């Protein structure tokens, strides 16, 4: 109504009042709040440190190569040791080293006595500028790109396809027939290549013990690998026939040509040479049916091996085999220091004569000295007598003068 004053009605306070806390509860809450604050500060500091760590440059990795002091662009080659019959009993090692020689690339064989393997567990492998490269095909591809090297033969695309297929046949089929022959009997490898295990692996153990070890490691592993590849399920005669068919196919493809694709060698020539040489170079006095088949029905492949050997190795082949078995025949050796002239041993009679002559000379010297002393003594005696006589004459003269004066 107009003129009436409004009277405020009192409102009830519906808020719930907090219960009164004790001193202990208040202290606990304050400690928890302080802990949360310190944790938040630590999280903030960690977030600030993380981008700083990302900015810091990564530390250089420690070198993991076997060669500690490397020459720039020098290829350090790790492979099997030499044999008197062939520079390497591994066709892949022989292929790689022959490729290096053919293209004139600086390399050095490391004498590791077959102790080292690549990170992939393989031989050969190389170290160059602190990096390791394994597998012969990958090594050749890597070094060919680095040094801009290609095989002399210029191939068309069809020829490249044929080469790829034939290399696969040699490395994945013919190779295992050779491994099977080597692994069937320990003598096939040791006597066929005239291997001396004591020098090959640098061991002083008896040869009989090393041969036993070789049989149960190399030979057993070889047969297992052949079996895993698929050829091992066949009889030795069947596996041998597979190898002969591969050799026949290569021989027919080569024909009368110097190399598979003309007058210049291609990669196929290098691969075939490195594998067929493992058969051609077997000791002639030791039986090998695949070698005999080459000599009888595949003489053009033997000629290819000799041509590639001369082209890649030249005189180095003789230095790397035989009695010398030089790991690095391409590296000039320092001139040997001149040997001292041999001192001839004197005979006993001559020594005795020299001793007697020395004694006689000493006696003569002593006699001469004694004579000189005698002469000196005699001279002194003469002088004394002369003095005595002079004194007596002086006395006589004095006596005569005295007598005359008395008169």
Order of alpha helices (4+ residues) and beta strands (2+ residues): alpha-beta-alpha-beta-beta-beta-alpha-alpha-alpha-alpha-alpha-alpha-alpha-alpha-alpha-alpha-alpha-alpha-alpha
